Amino acid sequence: MLSLIKNYASDLFGLFYPDICLACSRKLLKGENAICFRCVGELPQTEYWLNADNKLMNRFKGRVELQSAAALFYFKQDGPVQHLLHQLKYRNRQEVGEFIGKIFGTKLKEENSIIKNIDLIVPVPLHWKKLKLRGYNQCDPFAQGLSEVMNIPWSSTAIERTHENISQTKKKRFDRYGNVAEIFSICDEQQLKDKHVLLVDDVVTTGATAEACLQTILKTSGTKASFASIAAASR
């Protein structure tokens, strides 16, 4: 009886305050979470995790030594993926990051995935001022979702952002690399030593921020690195 009342109350609440898909704004059906099944199927997937010579991996060639790199979605200005990332980053919809992390984690567990033998997942950190202002790092729930599905630990304490860089949004490509140089440092070397670290971010454009963070990680003895992001912009 109590269970019936709870279900009725939940249905009544949903009638007036419906949960909506954070990609297309349609009302979510029972069993759907954060993103409707239709959008999960229609969002533009890269399949980079199946190709060792993918465009994201090539973006880092000659700049940082990577084992592998992949993004789940293509990023397009004003597209549904950008809308999802906006919800995650600025609207405190952290369930988006965790849900996408679980989707991507399932794909990375497949036998033909190029991202293999990961020991630790590390999200790109925010500077403490931005973390205090926003209240959370949007990369953390993504890392958590990956961790849960892949059964690999994740850590937000291994590295830190020591300098607050200027927003990358309106900078030219080459200006971005100078803007993020040496803005990260290692907090706990023992977490990274002799590990294969998967650095994760929400979106990658030029790759400047990810490169700076990866270079910091690789300063630790015996460490290897791979990279994964929710989305990558085409170039």
WOVEN-V424398 format. One record per run of one state. SS is the DSSP state (~ for helix, > for strand, _ for the rest). FROM is the first residue (numbers start at 0). TO is the last residue. Records with the same first field share a line. If there is no record, write none. Layout:
BEGIN
SS: FROM-TO  FROM-TO
END
This chain:
BEGIN
_: 0-0  16-18  20-25  27-35  42-43  45-46  50-53  60-67  75-78  90-92  108-118  123-126  134-136  150-152  155-157  161-171  180-182  186-187  192-194  204-206  217-222  233-234
~: 1-15  36-41  47-49  54-59  79-89  93-107  127-133  137-149  172-179  188-191  207-216
>: 19-19  26-26  44-44  68-74  119-122  153-154  158-160  183-185  195-203  223-232
END
